Amino acid sequence: MNLRKGQAMAAGDKTTLPNDGVTLFEQADGSKAMQTVPVSSVVAGAAYLSTGKVTAGAAGTLVVARPTRRSLIVTNTDASLDVYICAATVSATTGYLLQAGRSVPLAWTGLIQVFAASGSPVVTYWDEYD
């Protein structure tokens, strides 16, 4: 359904909004409410992608700082060994526990370090940036 300014929308209707915003009418407790919703363009996709892996052990750098980072996914690929990640000086007491086989999405633009209390688990990353 395409909606134009001033056009009513029934509860549950799906709509495509024009770029300049639209006035919606909603059913709320039997009454009608009017709300102007500004719509902005969404930029999709990052300009660059970096992937890699690090064998965790003593605290070390997993990914470098990137001021233009859009998103980062860190995955502990090990089947049984946990790792810890943190912005700096990571350890079992200061880091975020990333359990074996788990991933975590991050929006952090700074440096990320990784630490393993035992063994040599492999940690991978997917880093999108401009």
TORMIVO-970240 format. One record per residue: residue number from 1; residue in three letters; x, y, z of N, C-alpha, C, CB in turn. Coordinates in pm, whole numbers. Glycine has a CB too. Example, Ala and Ser with C-alpha at 12.3 -4.5 7.8 and 13.67 -1.06 7.14 Angstrom:
TORMIVO-970240
ZATOR, 1, Ala, 1319, -569, 780, 1230, -450, 780, 1320, -330, 780, 1131, -447, 905
ZATOR, 2, Ser, 1285, -225, 708, 1367, -106, 714, 1290, 3, 787, 1408, -60, 572
//
This chain:
TORMIVO-970240
ZATOR, 1, Met, 85, -117, 0, 0, 0, 0, 89, 123, 0, -96, 0, 121
ZATOR, 2, Asn, 71, 213, -94, 138, 342, -92, 46, 443, -27, 178, 388, -236
ZATOR, 3, Leu, 99, 525, 59, 20, 619, 137, 57, 760, 98, 41, 596, 288
ZATOR, 4, Arg, -42, 845, 82, -18, 985, 51, -56, 1070, 171, -98, 1029, -73
ZATOR, 5, Lys, -4, 1193, 177, -37, 1283, 288, -188, 1295, 303, 26, 1422, 267
ZATOR, 6, Gly, -233, 1283, 428, -374, 1298, 458, -456, 1172, 438, -430, 1404, 374
ZATOR, 7, Gln, -399, 1067, 383, -471, 943, 359, -473, 860, 486, -407, 863, 242
ZATOR, 8, Ala, -588, 800, 515, -603, 718, 636, -539, 582, 617, -752, 702, 671
ZATOR, 9, Met, -492, 526, 728, -433, 394, 727, -500, 312, 836, -278, 399, 748
ZATOR, 10, Ala, -553, 197, 803, -619, 112, 901, -514, 40, 984, -712, 10, 832
ZATOR, 11, Ala, -551, 4, 1107, -459, -70, 1193, -418, -199, 1124, -524, -101, 1331
ZATOR, 12, Gly, -290, -230, 1125, -239, -351, 1065, -198, -337, 919, -340, -457, 1077
ZATOR, 13, Asp, -234, -224, 855, -193, -203, 717, -43, -183, 709, -266, -82, 657
ZATOR, 14, Lys, 17, -231, 601, 158, -206, 574, 165, -99, 467, 233, -336, 530
ZATOR, 15, Thr, 265, -14, 474, 272, 97, 381, 414, 130, 342, 206, 217, 440
ZATOR, 16, Thr, 429, 192, 226, 556, 248, 182, 544, 399, 197, 592, 206, 34
ZATOR, 17, Leu, 633, 461, 270, 624, 604, 297, 704, 683, 194, 673, 635, 439
ZATOR, 18, Pro, 650, 797, 148, 727, 882, 58, 842, 949, 133, 636, 988, -6
ZATOR, 19, Asn, 940, 999, 60, 1061, 1055, 122, 1037, 1182, 204, 1161, 1085, 17
ZATOR, 20, Asp, 929, 1256, 180, 909, 1381, 253, 826, 1364, 380, 843, 1481, 165
ZATOR, 21, Gly, 795, 1243, 419, 718, 1219, 540, 571, 1202, 506, 736, 1333, 640
ZATOR, 22, Val, 491, 1165, 603, 350, 1140, 579, 273, 1157, 709, 328, 998, 519
ZATOR, 23, Thr, 146, 1195, 699, 60, 1202, 815, -20, 1074, 824, -33, 1326, 809
ZATOR, 24, Leu, -11, 1005, 936, -79, 879, 955, -196, 895, 1051, 18, 772, 1006
ZATOR, 25, Phe, -300, 818, 1029, -411, 813, 1122, -412, 675, 1184, -547, 846, 1052
ZATOR, 26, Glu, -406, 668, 1315, -402, 540, 1383, -524, 524, 1471, -273, 526, 1465
ZATOR, 27, Gln, -572, 400, 1485, -680, 368, 1577, -617, 337, 1712, -768, 248, 1526
ZATOR, 28, Ala, -648, 416, 1813, -595, 393, 1948, -710, 404, 2046, -481, 495, 1984
ZATOR, 29, Asp, -749, 290, 2105, -861, 286, 2201, -988, 345, 2142, -823, 360, 2329
ZATOR, 30, Gly, -1013, 321, 2014, -1135, 369, 1951, -1127, 512, 1900, -1247, 359, 2047
ZATOR, 31, Ser, -1021, 584, 1934, -1007, 721, 1886, -903, 727, 1776, -970, 817, 2000
ZATOR, 32, Lys, -907, 833, 1698, -809, 850, 1592, -700, 946, 1638, -875, 901, 1462
ZATOR, 33, Ala, -579, 914, 1605, -465, 999, 1639, -391, 1033, 1511, -371, 930, 1744
ZATOR, 34, Met, -335, 1152, 1506, -263, 1195, 1388, -117, 1216, 1426, -324, 1324, 1328
ZATOR, 35, Gln, -27, 1169, 1341, 115, 1183, 1369, 188, 1201, 1237, 170, 1059, 1447
ZATOR, 36, Thr, 278, 1299, 1233, 361, 1317, 1116, 491, 1244, 1139, 385, 1467, 1086
ZATOR, 37, Val, 526, 1156, 1048, 644, 1074, 1060, 747, 1121, 958, 610, 924, 1041
ZATOR, 38, Pro, 859, 1180, 1003, 962, 1218, 906, 1032, 1094, 854, 1064, 1315, 970
ZATOR, 39, Val, 1063, 1094, 728, 1128, 981, 666, 1259, 1029, 606, 1037, 915, 560
ZATOR, 40, Ser, 1365, 956, 631, 1493, 993, 573, 1547, 875, 494, 1593, 1038, 682
ZATOR, 41, Ser, 1635, 903, 403, 1697, 799, 324, 1793, 719, 412, 1771, 858, 202
ZATOR, 42, Val, 1798, 591, 389, 1889, 505, 464, 2002, 464, 370, 1814, 379, 521
ZATOR, 43, Val, 2124, 487, 413, 2238, 446, 333, 2265, 299, 363, 2364, 534, 364
ZATOR, 44, Ala, 2265, 219, 261, 2284, 76, 280, 2424, 35, 239, 2181, -4, 201
ZATOR, 45, Gly, 2483, -50, 318, 2612, -105, 282, 2729, -18, 319, 2616, -132, 138
ZATOR, 46, Ala, 2835, -82, 361, 2959, -12, 393, 3050, -17, 271, 3030, -76, 518
ZATOR, 47, Ala, 3145, 73, 267, 3237, 80, 153, 3342, -31, 157, 3307, 215, 151
ZATOR, 48, Tyr, 3380, -77, 277, 3488, -175, 290, 3449, -286, 386, 3617, -107, 337
ZATOR, 49, Leu, 3510, -401, 365, 3488, -517, 450, 3623, -582, 478, 3390, -620, 384
ZATOR, 50, Ser, 3645, -612, 605, 3766, -682, 644, 3726, -803, 729, 3864, -588, 723
ZATOR, 51, Thr, 3783, -918, 698, 3758, -1037, 777, 3893, -1095, 818, 3673, -1143, 699
ZATOR, 52, Gly, 3892, -1170, 925, 4017, -1231, 969, 3995, -1322, 1086, 4117, -1125, 1005
ZATOR, 53, Lys, 4105, -1382, 1131, 4098, -1469, 1248, 4226, -1456, 1329, 4073, -1616, 1207
ZATOR, 54, Val, 4211, -1478, 1457, 4322, -1468, 1551, 4316, -1590, 1643, 4317, -1334, 1634
ZATOR, 55, Thr, 4431, -1650, 1668, 4437, -1756, 1768, 4457, -1689, 1903, 4553, -1859, 1737
ZATOR, 56, Ala, 4358, -1703, 1990, 4362, -1636, 2119, 4455, -1708, 2214, 4222, -1627, 2180
ZATOR, 57, Gly, 4512, -1634, 2304, 4601, -1686, 2408, 4616, -1573, 2508, 4741, -1733, 2351
ZATOR, 58, Ala, 4740, -1531, 2530, 4762, -1412, 2613, 4696, -1294, 2542, 4917, -1385, 2637
ZATOR, 59, Ala, 4660, -1190, 2617, 4590, -1075, 2561, 4659, -1023, 2436, 4579, -963, 2665
ZATOR, 60, Gly, 4581, -1004, 2331, 4634, -953, 2206, 4526, -885, 2126, 4697, -1065, 2125
ZATOR, 61, Thr, 4564, -810, 2025, 4469, -735, 1945, 4393, -827, 1850, 4540, -626, 1867
ZATOR, 62, Leu, 4262, -814, 1851, 4176, -886, 1757, 4150, -798, 1636, 4043, -928, 1825
ZATOR, 63, Val, 4099, -676, 1659, 4077, -580, 1550, 4128, -443, 1593, 3926, -573, 1513
ZATOR, 64, Val, 4178, -368, 1496, 4228, -233, 1523, 4111, -135, 1533, 4326, -188, 1413
ZATOR, 65, Ala, 4138, -19, 1587, 4036, 87, 1594, 4007, 138, 1453, 4083, 203, 1686
ZATOR, 66, Arg, 3882, 166, 1426, 3840, 224, 1298, 3732, 328, 1326, 3788, 114, 1199
ZATOR, 67, Pro, 3763, 456, 1314, 3663, 560, 1339, 3542, 550, 1246, 3726, 697, 1325
ZATOR, 68, Thr, 3557, 489, 1129, 3448, 480, 1033, 3378, 343, 1035, 3500, 509, 893
ZATOR, 69, Arg, 3403, 264, 1139, 3340, 132, 1149, 3189, 146, 1158, 3394, 54, 1271
ZATOR, 70, Arg, 3118, 64, 1082, 2972, 58, 1089, 2926, -58, 1176, 2912, 45, 949
ZATOR, 71, Ser, 2991, -172, 1159, 2951, -288, 1239, 3066, -387, 1245, 2826, -355, 1180
ZATOR, 72, Leu, 3061, -469, 1347, 3164, -569, 1370, 3097, -691, 1431, 3278, -514, 1462
ZATOR, 73, Ile, 3128, -809, 1378, 3080, -933, 1437, 3202, -1014, 1477, 2987, -1013, 1338
ZATOR, 74, Val, 3206, -1055, 1604, 3316, -1135, 1657, 3260, -1273, 1691, 3382, -1067, 1783
ZATOR, 75, Thr, 3328, -1379, 1644, 3281, -1516, 1665, 3392, -1600, 1727, 3234, -1578, 1533
ZATOR, 76, Asn, 3358, -1670, 1834, 3448, -1767, 1894, 3418, -1900, 1825, 3429, -1777, 2052
ZATOR, 77, Thr, 3507, -1945, 1738, 3482, -2065, 1658, 3514, -2195, 1732, 3562, -2060, 1532
ZATOR, 78, Asp, 3573, -2187, 1849, 3610, -2308, 1922, 3486, -2381, 1971, 3703, -2274, 2039
ZATOR, 79, Ala, 3494, -2513, 1978, 3382, -2596, 2022, 3367, -2602, 2174, 3397, -2734, 1967
ZATOR, 80, Ser, 3475, -2574, 2248, 3466, -2589, 2393, 3534, -2481, 2475, 3522, -2719, 2431
ZATOR, 81, Leu, 3626, -2404, 2417, 3700, -2304, 2494, 3640, -2164, 2480, 3846, -2302, 2449
ZATOR, 82, Asp, 3618, -2099, 2595, 3566, -1963, 2597, 3680, -1863, 2579, 3491, -1936, 2729
ZATOR, 83, Val, 3645, -1742, 2534, 3741, -1632, 2526, 3678, -1509, 2589, 3782, -1603, 2378
ZATOR, 84, Tyr, 3760, -1408, 2611, 3714, -1281, 2665, 3756, -1171, 2569, 3772, -1256, 2809
ZATOR, 85, Ile, 3667, -1075, 2546, 3701, -961, 2461, 3678, -833, 2539, 3617, -961, 2331
ZATOR, 86, Cys, 3756, -731, 2506, 3747, -604, 2578, 3816, -497, 2495, 3812, -615, 2721
ZATOR, 87, Ala, 3790, -372, 2531, 3850, -259, 2460, 4000, -250, 2485, 3783, -130, 2501
ZATOR, 88, Ala, 4044, -282, 2602, 4188, -273, 2634, 4219, -356, 2757, 4232, -126, 2655
ZATOR, 89, Thr, 4340, -404, 2765, 4388, -481, 2879, 4288, -588, 2920, 4417, -389, 2997
ZATOR, 90, Val, 4257, -676, 2827, 4158, -780, 2851, 4215, -893, 2935, 4105, -834, 2718
ZATOR, 91, Ser, 4130, -948, 3022, 4163, -1064, 3102, 4032, -1135, 3137, 4243, -1023, 3233
ZATOR, 92, Ala, 4042, -1244, 3209, 3921, -1316, 3249, 3836, -1235, 3346, 3958, -1449, 3313
ZATOR, 93, Thr, 3896, -1138, 3415, 3819, -1056, 3510, 3771, -924, 3450, 3904, -1028, 3632
ZATOR, 94, Thr, 3834, -877, 3342, 3795, -748, 3285, 3720, -760, 3153, 3916, -662, 3264
ZATOR, 95, Gly, 3725, -877, 3089, 3667, -891, 2956, 3523, -939, 2956, 3748, -984, 2876
ZATOR, 96, Tyr, 3462, -929, 2838, 3329, -980, 2813, 3344, -1127, 2773, 3254, -897, 2702
ZATOR, 97, Leu, 3274, -1216, 2841, 3282, -1359, 2812, 3212, -1390, 2680, 3219, -1441, 2928
ZATOR, 98, Leu, 3287, -1444, 2586, 3231, -1491, 2460, 3246, -1643, 2459, 3302, -1424, 2335
ZATOR, 99, Gln, 3137, -1710, 2485, 3139, -1855, 2500, 3172, -1925, 2369, 3006, -1904, 2554
ZATOR, 100, Ala, 3221, -2047, 2380, 3256, -2128, 2264, 3137, -2138, 2169, 3301, -2269, 2307
ZATOR, 101, Gly, 3163, -2116, 2039, 3060, -2128, 1937, 2966, -2010, 1926, 2981, -2247, 1963
ZATOR, 102, Arg, 2989, -1905, 2003, 2898, -1789, 2004, 2957, -1672, 1928, 2866, -1747, 2148
ZATOR, 103, Ser, 2868, -1580, 1887, 2906, -1456, 1819, 2846, -1338, 1893, 2861, -1456, 1671
ZATOR, 104, Val, 2906, -1221, 1874, 2852, -1099, 1931, 2868, -986, 1827, 2924, -1062, 2066
ZATOR, 105, Pro, 2758, -913, 1799, 2769, -797, 1711, 2809, -675, 1793, 2635, -772, 1635
ZATOR, 106, Leu, 2896, -592, 1739, 2942, -473, 1811, 2935, -350, 1720, 3087, -494, 1862
ZATOR, 107, Ala, 2909, -236, 1780, 2912, -109, 1707, 3030, -24, 1755, 2778, -33, 1727
ZATOR, 108, Trp, 3116, -78, 1833, 3232, -11, 1890, 3332, 22, 1781, 3298, -99, 1998
ZATOR, 109, Thr, 3386, 142, 1780, 3483, 181, 1678, 3628, 169, 1726, 3457, 323, 1633
ZATOR, 110, Gly, 3647, 142, 1853, 3781, 132, 1908, 3844, -6, 1890, 3779, 167, 2054
ZATOR, 111, Leu, 3964, -19, 1939, 4040, -143, 1937, 3969, -251, 2020, 4183, -120, 1989
ZATOR, 112, Ile, 3974, -375, 1974, 3919, -487, 2050, 4031, -588, 2073, 3798, -554, 1975
ZATOR, 113, Gln, 4049, -626, 2198, 4148, -728, 2232, 4077, -858, 2267, 4237, -681, 2349
ZATOR, 114, Val, 4150, -969, 2257, 4095, -1101, 2289, 4193, -1174, 2381, 4068, -1184, 2159
ZATOR, 115, Phe, 4136, -1257, 2471, 4217, -1332, 2568, 4153, -1469, 2589, 4228, -1255, 2704
ZATOR, 116, Ala, 4235, -1572, 2597, 4188, -1706, 2632, 4261, -1752, 2757, 4210, -1807, 2514
ZATOR, 117, Ala, 4186, -1800, 2856, 4247, -1846, 2980, 4323, -1976, 2960, 4141, -1864, 3087
ZATOR, 118, Ser, 4284, -2055, 2861, 4354, -2181, 2833, 4339, -2217, 2686, 4300, -2295, 2923
ZATOR, 119, Gly, 4427, -2301, 2639, 4418, -2350, 2502, 4448, -2243, 2398, 4283, -2406, 2478
ZATOR, 120, Ser, 4406, -2272, 2275, 4430, -2181, 2163, 4306, -2170, 2075, 4550, -2229, 2080
ZATOR, 121, Pro, 4196, -2114, 2129, 4075, -2101, 2049, 4093, -1998, 1936, 3956, -2062, 2138
ZATOR, 122, Val, 4028, -2021, 1825, 4034, -1929, 1711, 3911, -1838, 1714, 4042, -2007, 1576
ZATOR, 123, Val, 3936, -1708, 1703, 3831, -1607, 1704, 3833, -1538, 1568, 3850, -1503, 1821
ZATOR, 124, Thr, 3716, -1528, 1503, 3707, -1462, 1374, 3633, -1330, 1387, 3637, -1553, 1271
ZATOR, 125, Tyr, 3651, -1244, 1287, 3577, -1118, 1287, 3534, -1082, 1146, 3662, -1005, 1347
ZATOR, 126, Trp, 3426, -1004, 1139, 3368, -948, 1016, 3354, -799, 1046, 3228, -1017, 976
ZATOR, 127, Asp, 3430, -715, 980, 3441, -572, 1011, 3396, -490, 890, 3586, -534, 1052
ZATOR, 128, Glu, 3284, -418, 900, 3235, -332, 792, 3264, -187, 827, 3083, -354, 768
ZATOR, 129, Tyr, 3322, -112, 733, 3360, 26, 759, 3363, 107, 631, 3495, 32, 827
ZATOR, 130, Asp, 3369, 239, 646, 3379, 331, 532, 3518, 387, 522, 3278, 444, 543
//
